[in-house]
């Protein structure tokens, strides 16, 4: 056998021991990654549950947590009167809320807004689902809010199924509910 026979692609082929070590390292790295992902999934579920315990005040003055909705799928929509996309999507949310009443709960959470402005927008868009205030953005931040509007889809067990940032149409909202909350319209 010549030196040429021992070359692969113009380079000397690695000794078999190096290949074995490389394969072993990849297997260990893969196992460590899988363990990390499983733990990360568990802590994410714990975080989901913590989000559900943040106390909110609804527009009628009542106090509640999202935990009180456990057992049914829920759509939580973060909005503000100063957000044109929020105002534009609110009638679509109301339409889907009316169509799916009894199957999916809806909660609108107003962000960093004047109460009078928020109430006026809710009136003008015809929203009838429960509306609450999050003046300090505590719940919005707990869900990792990045922009307005933000919609969170929470399954019946209280787990976060999906978070969407941006305006949704009636069709998009319906499709996301079907996909992530397994509720048909």
N, C-alpha and C positions, 0 to 999 in steps of 0.2 A: 504494500500500500504506500502510495506517495503522499507527500505533503498536500498536493492538490486534492486528493481523495478525502482528506480530513477537513477541507474548507467548505463552508456553506455560504453562498452569496459573496464570495471573496474574503470571508472572515473565517477564522478557525471556529469549528463548532465547539460549543461549551462542553466541558466534561459532564458526564452523566450525573455527578453529584450536584452540580450547580442547578441542573434542571430539576432534580428532586427537591432541592431546597426551595427553588422558586415556586414549584407547584405547592409545596407544603405551606409556604408563606401566603399564597393566594387562598388556600383553603382556610387557614386561620383568619385571614383578613375578612373573608366572606362570612365565616361564622360570627366573628365579632360584630360585623355590620348587621347581621340578622338579629343578634341579641340586642344591639343598640336600638334598632327599629322597633322591636317588640316592646322594649322599655319606653321608648318615646311615644308609642301608641298608647300605652297605659297611662303615662303622665298627661297626654293630650286628653284622654277620657276624663281624668281627674280635673283637668282645667275646664273641660266642658261643664262638669258638675259645679265648679266654683262660679262660673258665669251665671248659672241659673239661680244662684243665691243672692245676687245683687238686688237690693231693695229699690223699687221704683214707686213713684207717685203718679197715678193716672190723672187725667184732666178733670175728673170729678172729685179729686182729693183722696181717693182710696190708695192704700199701700198694698203692694203685692210683689212677688218675685216670679221669675219665669218658671221656677220650680213648681209653682201651683198649677202649671199647665201639663205637668208630666203625665204621660199616658196617652197623649194625643200629639200628632205632628203639629208643628208650629212654624209660622213665617214671622220673623222679626225684621221690621224695616226701619232703619235709621234715616231720618230726614230732618230738614230745616226749611223754614219759610224763605230763607235767602238763597236757596238752592233751586235753580230753574228745572234741573232734571228731576229733583224730588217732586216738585209740584206737577210736572208733566206725567209722572208715573202713578201718582196717587189715584186718579180715576180708574186706571187699569187694576190696581190692587183692590179697590173697592168692588169692581166687577167680579174678580176671581173670588174674593171673600164672600160675596153674595151667592155665587154659584156653588162654592164648596163649604158653605156654612154647615157646621155639624161634623165635618170630616177633618178640617184643618183650622187651627186657631190662628188669628192674625193679631199682632201687636205692633203698633207704630210707635217708635221712640224718637221724640223730638230732641235735637241736639243744639246746645249752645244758642238758644233763641229767646226772644222776648215772648212771654206767654201769650200776649194779645195777638202778636203776629202769627204764632203757631195756630191758635184757635181760629183765626180768620181764614187761614189757608185750609184747615180741616173743613170748615163750614163751606167754603167756596168750591172745594173739590168733592163734597158729598161723602166724605169718609165717615163710616159708622162703626168700624172695628175699634177696639180699645186703643186709646192713645195715652202715652205716658211721657214724662219729662226725664231727661238725663242731663241736667244743666251743667254738670262738671265733666261730662263725657266718661264717667266711670265705667258704665257698661260698654259703651262704644270702644273704649280703649281695651277693656277686658277681652273683647272679641277681635282685637287687633285691627280695629277700624283704620282705614287708610284714605278714604275719600267718601264723598257724598253723592248719591245715596249708597248705602250698604244694606244688603239684604242677607239675613242669616236663616238657613233652613235647618230646623232642629227636629230630629226624629222623635218618635213617641217615647223612646227610652231616655231622652234628654241629651243625646249626642249630637254634635254639630255635623250635619250631613254635607253642607256646602255653604260657602260665603261668596257672595257676588258683589263686586263694587261696580256701580254704574247703573244707569237707567234701564229698566226692564219694561217690555211691552206686555200686554195681556197674554199673548201667545208664548212669549219667553217664560213668563212667570208660571203659566200653566204647565209648560213642558218641564221646567225645573222641579216643580212640585211632583209631577208624575215620576220623574227620574229619581229624585233623591228622597222623597217621602213616600213613594209608592202609593199615591192617592190618585185615582183617575177622576176626571171631571164629568 
